[in-house]
Amino acid sequence: MAALPIDNNIRRLRFEHGEMTQQALAERVGVTRQTINAIELGKYSPSLEVAFRIATAFNAPLEQVFQYRDGGGAKT
């Protein structure tokens, strides 16, 4: 199974925001803890709406939370 072309900084951002747990983030976003875990580990790409909700939870621009890697592996 190929890696998803989306990287994220969720783990780092959670710890920069008072060591927020996955459960606390999930409650703020309106998803399950398992969903946050899968997104954080790169096993699942969130919908656009969920991605914006996560960014909003951190009061951060979407690009600070998620990065898209092109086919060559470079982050854009």
For each residue, the residues with C-beta under 8 A, 3 or more apart:
1:
2:
3: 42
4: 42 43 44 45
5: 68 69 70 71
6: 42 45 66 67 68 69
7: 42 66 67 68 69 75
8: 39 40 42 65 66 67
9: 12 13 64 65 66 67
10: 13 14 25 36 39 40 54 65
11: 14 15 40
12: 9 15 16
13: 9 10 16 17 58 60 64 65
14: 10 11 17 19 20 21 22 25
15: 11 12 19 20
16: 12 13
17: 13 14 20 58
18:
19: 14 15
20: 14 15 17 24 25
21: 14 24 25
22: 14 25 26 33 36 37 40
23: 26 27 33
24: 20 21 27 28
25: 10 14 20 21 22 28 29 36 54 57
26: 22 23 29 30 31 32 33 35 36
27: 23 24 30
28: 24 25 53 57
29: 25 26 36 50 53 54 57
30: 26 27 53
31: 26 35 36 50
32: 26 35 36
33: 22 23 26 36 37
34: 37 38
35: 26 31 32 38 39 44 46 50
36: 10 22 25 26 29 31 32 33 39 40
37: 22 33 34 40 41
38: 34 35 41 43 44
39: 8 10 35 36 42 43 44 45 46 50 54
40: 8 10 11 22 36 37
41: 37 38
42: 3 4 6 7 8 39
43: 4 38 39
44: 4 35 38 39
45: 4 6 39
46: 35 39 50 51 54
47: 50 51
48: 51 52
49: 52 53
50: 29 31 35 39 46 47 53 54
51: 46 47 48 54 55 62 65 66
52: 48 49 55 56 62
53: 28 29 30 49 50 56 57
54: 10 25 29 39 46 50 51 57 58 65
55: 51 52 58 60 61 62 64 65 66
56: 52 53 59
57: 25 28 29 53 54
58: 13 17 54 55 64 65
59: 56
60: 13 55 64 65
61: 55 64 65
62: 51 52 55 65 66
63: 66 67
64: 9 13 55 58 60 61
65: 8 9 10 13 51 54 55 58 60 61 62
66: 6 7 8 9 51 55 62 63
67: 6 7 8 9 63 75 76
68: 5 6 7 75 76
69: 5 6 7 73 74 75 76
70: 5 73 74 76
71: 5
72:
73: 69 70
74: 69 70
75: 7 67 68 69
76: 67 68 69 70
